């Protein structure tokens, strides 16, 4: 890089906006600048870096080059760090002891508010912000340093994390109560593969687990499925009789208790996974983060409702 000291946030915002929106005009609208001003910032940035940072494809859309994307990723991390610093300063000004960004995969949203409520009761001086997303989104949040501590299933390979197990995370095959396979004992593989499955979107850990189970069961056989964007939609669709679904028992505990859903007993089920609390290995935990980390580990059984889930799937 020829002149690192000459780089400015204005230049980096221009690059990020053009790469995101595909045109200089659209980027200019987003940044409330003129198109010539955005073009000028890009030109200065490329001169400072010494390599092309955007390319135009045959349709006329701009895309970041490999070097440009590296710079965008670095800028987003830096901007995230500065944003957190500003929020921490504001928290100190308001008398809070610190702020913690807690990420939870969407499967855990059924107990995540309880975790936050308990933490707030125990430590009202700490500001807890909850971020809920699918597995990929939580991992991206950790990588971008937008999430301090995460609660999720299997820890990711990247980024490198420090993880502690919180407790069991069973996954069960659910259907409407009058489904012919409910109460049929251990059903055959062929009967399971003949079902129409309802699955989450790509990037969801539940979808990955479902596809691995069906692939292992059918050894490559094709199965029917419909993609849906949330556990709530899947649950209501199963209740309506549109198919069956392999879901975390934590997401269906209330429906199982009320009799709106039932469990199909099948080979290899329930699938037992585990919940983990984790943070980036290279991250230095602030005092507030350490308190949250310790509280989640200490009170994991109550926080993730382990005993309630075990009772619901054994009934």
PyMOL commands that set and color helices and strands:
alter all, ss='L'
color gray80, all
select helices_A, chain A and resi 4-6+9-21+24-31+35-49+66-93+106-122+135-143+189-193+205-218+231-239+249-258+287-298+300-303+306-314
alter helices_A, ss='H'
color red, helices_A
select strands_A, chain A and resi 54-56+62-64+98-105+126-133+149-152+161-175+196-199+224-227+245-248+262-264+271-280
alter strands_A, ss='S'
color yellow, strands_A
deselect
rebuild
show_as cartoon
